[in-house]
Amino acid sequence: MADLQPMVVFMYTRSREYGFCAASSEDAQVYFHVDVFHRTMPQEPPPIVGEAVQVEVSSNPDRPKAIRVLRAAPPSRLVGEVKSFDPGKGWGFIQHESGSYFLHRSEMEGIWVPVRGSRVSFYPGMKDGQPRACHVGQQGTLGQGEG
C-alpha cells in the first residue's frame, strides 16, 4: 500500500472541481482533482477548506499531484443564522452557537442571495486561520421551523 501523508485542504473551487492541500502553510501545495477525492459516505460534500485529509502523492517532485485523497473524518453539517451579507461584495457572516463563520458567495450551493436573519446550513471550515462556512445551503427564515 502506498504511503499516505496527513495534510489539510487549503483551497477548493466548486466550479472547477479542483483544489490544493499541504501538510502545513509552509510546505509545497499538492494539486488534486475531485475525481481522486474519496468521501467516507456517498452523500457527503466535496472537499471542505481546512479539513484534514490523508494524501497519496505522485512520484514527480517537480509537480506534486495527489493520486488519492481520503477524508480523515465524516464532516458535520451545522445550521446558523445569516448575520450579514453584502451582495455587491459577495461576502458576509453566519452566526452559529459555536461562533461566527465567514460566508463567501463561492461557497453557496445554487443561486440565491442570503438574507439577514435567514437560516442556512453549512459545513464548518477554516481558511487563513479563520472559521469559514463551506457548501452553504438555504434553510428558510428563523421562526419557520427547520425548513
Secondary structure, DSSP 8 states (H G I E B T S, - for coil): ----EEEEEEEEETTTTEEEEESSTTS--EEEEGGGEE-SSTTS-S--TT-EEEEEE-S-SSS-BEEEEEESS----EEEEEEEEETTTTEEEEEETTEEEEEEGGGBSSS----TTEEEEEEEEEETTEEEEEEEEEEEETTS---
